[in-house]
Amino acid sequence: MWLFYLAIGVFTITKVTINFSVIPYLVIIIFAMLCTAITEEIIFRGYLLNELTKGFNIHISSLAIAILFGYLHLAEFSLAGALSSGLFSLLLNYGFLWTDNIYFAIGMHFTANVMGRVAYSDKIFEFGPEKVLYPGLPWIGKIIIMTLGLYYLYIHYKKSK
C-alpha cells in the first residue's frame, strides 16, 4: 500500500534501510499470519457463512459476517480499520461464495495480513520522517482498493454465469 501512496505523492521516503537481521521476525510474522488466515477463514467463511446462507440469502449472510468480522477487529484497529476489515471481509465472503473455494479466501487473507505487517513494519524498513501526511489515509486507500476489487470480482462472476 505504501508504494501506492508513494506513487501518488502522498508521502515521500527520504531514507530506506533494509535490516536483514529481521529474518527470524519475518519467519514468525509469516507463520502467525498463515495461522491467523487459516483459522479466521475456517471460522468465518468455512463455518459461519456456510451456515448463514442455509437460512438467509447470500447478501444478508455476507453483510452479517462482514459486520461481525469488522466488529471483532475493532479492538486491534481504529474505527476506520474496523470498517476496512469489514469491507475486506465482504470481499472475502463474495470471493468464497462465487469461487466455492476456501483456499481463495485463505490466500487473500494471508496476503493482506503479511503485506500489512511487512509494509508498515519499523523493524524491517526505516522510513524518513514524512511517512504519511494523514494517519487515516492508509485505511481510505485500502477501502477504495477493496471496493474496486469487489467490483472486479462481481463483474468476473457475472461473466462466468
N, C-alpha and C positions, 0 to 999 in steps of 0.2 A: 504494500500500500504506500510505503514511503517513496517508492520510485514514481508512483503516480503523482504524488504531491510535489516531488522534485521537478517532474516534467512540466507541470502547470505553474510552477513558480511559487507555490505556497510556502515553501521553505527552502533554504539553501544549506548546503553542507560545506562547512569551512575546513573540516579535517575529519578523515575517517581512518581509524586504526583498527585492523582486524586482529583480535587477540586469539592466536592459535592454541593457547593453553586452556581453552574452554572446551576442548573436545569431550572430556568427561561430562561437562554440563550439557552439551548438545545431545549426548547419548541418553542422559537422564530425561531431558526435555522430550526427545523423540519417543522414548518408551512411555513416558507419562501421558503424552498427547495421544499415542496409539491406544493405550488402555482407556483413556477418557472417551475417545471417539467410539471405540467398540462398545463400551458399557452404555453410554448415553444413547447410541443408536439402537442397540438391542432393546433398551427400556422404552425409549420414546417412539421410535418408528416400528421396530420389530414387534413390540407388545402393545403399547397404549394406542398407537394409531390404528393398528390392525383391529383391535377390539372396538374402538370407537366407530370405525367405518362399518361395523356389523349392524350398528343401531342408528347411525346418522349418515348423511351424505358426506362425500369426501371433503367438501369445502368447510362445512361446520366442524368436522373432525380435525382437519388441518389447522383451522383457526384456533380451536381449543388447545391443541398440542402446542402451537406456536406461542400462545399466551402463557401457558404453563411453563414452557421452556424459557421464555424471556423472564418471567417472574422468578424462577429458580436461579437465574443468573444475575438477578438484581444485586445480591449481596457481593458478588465479585466485581461488578461494574457499576457505573453510574446509571441513571435513568436512560440516558441515550445509549449506553452499552447494552442495557437490558432490551431496549427496543430493537437495537441492531441484532441481538441474539434471537429475539422473537421472529424478526424478518428472515434471518438465516434459517431458523427452524422451519418457517413456511416454505422456503426454497427446498430444504431437505425433504419436507413432507411430500410436496408435489413431485420432486425428483424420485423419491422412493415409490410413490403410488404409480407414477407414469412408467417407470422402468421395471417395477416389481423386483428390485434388486437392492438388498440391504448393503451390499458392498459399495454401491454407488454412494449411498449416504455416509458410510464409514470413511470412504476415501475423501469425500468433500469436507467432512468434519475434521478429519485428521489434517488435511492440507491447510485448512483455515486456521486451526489451532497452532500448528507449527509455524506457519508464516507470521501469525500474530505475535507469538512468543519470540521468535528469532528476530524479526524485523524491528521490534521495539525493545530489544534487549540491550541494556547498557553493559552487560557482561561480555557481549560479542562485539558490538560496534561502539566506538566512542565518537559521538556526534559533537559538532560545534555548538555554540550557544543558541543558534537560531533554528532549532529543530522544527518546531511547529509554531505558527503565529497564534492560532486559536486552539486551545486544548480539545474542544468538541469536534473540530473539523475531521479528524480521522473517522469518527463514527458516522458523520454525514456522508463522507465519501464511500464508506462501506455500505451504507444503506442505499445509496444511488447505484453502486455496482451490483449489489444483490438484487435490487429491483430489476435492473437490466438483465441479470442472469435468470431471474424468474420469468421474465417476459420471453427470453430466448427459449427456455425450457418449454413454455406453453406453446410457442409457435412450432417448435420441433415436434412436440406431442401431437398437435393438431394435424401436421403434415403426415405423420405416421399412421393416422387413423383413416 
